Amino acid sequence: MKTREFLELLDDIIEQPAGTLGIEQKLDELEGWDSLAKVSFIAAVNGQFGITLLADRVVGAKTVADLVGLVAPHVAN
């Protein structure tokens, strides 16, 4: 998966138009980044990549780049 596709997946999870997010976007500035979005992100990553993320790693993410880092081997520039 390319980074752009990952960002589109995240846009969909937080219910924003595709192309809204940037890699350096701070998650706490996103209206849609709430507990439900975090659970949806964990489920989407599991379904897309077969990775089981620990909730504390997702909660600890501060930027979109941090989320990309959680799945880095599966996301290419």
C-alpha positions in Angstrom: 0.0 0.0 0.0 1.3 3.5 -0.8 1.3 6.2 1.7 -1.4 8.1 -0.2 -3.7 5.1 0.0 -3.0 4.8 3.7 -4.0 8.4 4.1 -7.2 7.8 2.2 -8.0 4.9 4.5 -7.5 7.1 7.5 -9.6 9.9 5.9 -12.4 7.4 5.5 -12.1 6.2 9.1 -12.3 9.8 10.5 -15.0 10.6 7.9 -13.2 13.4 6.1 -13.0 13.9 2.3 -10.2 11.9 0.6 -7.0 13.9 0.4 -7.7 15.9 3.6 -4.9 14.5 5.8 -1.2 15.3 5.6 1.6 13.1 7.0 2.5 15.6 9.6 -1.0 16.3 10.8 -1.4 16.2 14.5 -4.1 13.7 15.5 -5.4 15.7 18.5 -6.3 18.4 16.0 -8.6 16.1 14.1 -12.3 16.3 15.1 -12.9 12.7 13.9 -10.0 11.2 15.8 -11.9 9.8 18.8 -12.1 6.5 20.6 -14.3 5.0 17.9 -11.9 6.1 15.2 -9.0 4.5 17.1 -10.9 1.2 17.3 -11.8 1.4 13.6 -8.2 2.1 12.8 -7.1 -1.0 14.7 -9.7 -3.1 12.9 -8.8 -1.7 9.5 -5.1 -2.4 10.0 -5.9 -5.9 11.1 -8.1 -6.5 8.1 -5.8 -4.8 5.5 -2.4 -6.1 6.7 -3.2 -8.8 9.2 -1.4 -6.8 12.0 -2.8 -6.8 15.5 -2.0 -3.4 17.0 -2.0 -2.8 20.7 -4.4 0.0 21.7 -1.8 1.8 23.8 0.4 2.2 20.7 -2.5 3.8 18.7 -3.5 5.9 21.7 0.2 7.0 22.0 0.4 8.2 18.4 0.6 12.0 18.1 0.7 12.4 14.3 -0.4 10.7 11.2 3.3 9.8 10.6 3.2 8.0 14.0 0.3 5.8 12.7 2.2 5.2 9.4 5.1 4.1 11.6 3.0 1.4 13.2 2.5 -0.3 9.9 5.7 0.9 8.1 6.7 -2.4 6.6 3.4 -2.4 4.7 3.3 1.2 3.6 5.6 2.5 0.8 6.2 6.0 -0.3 
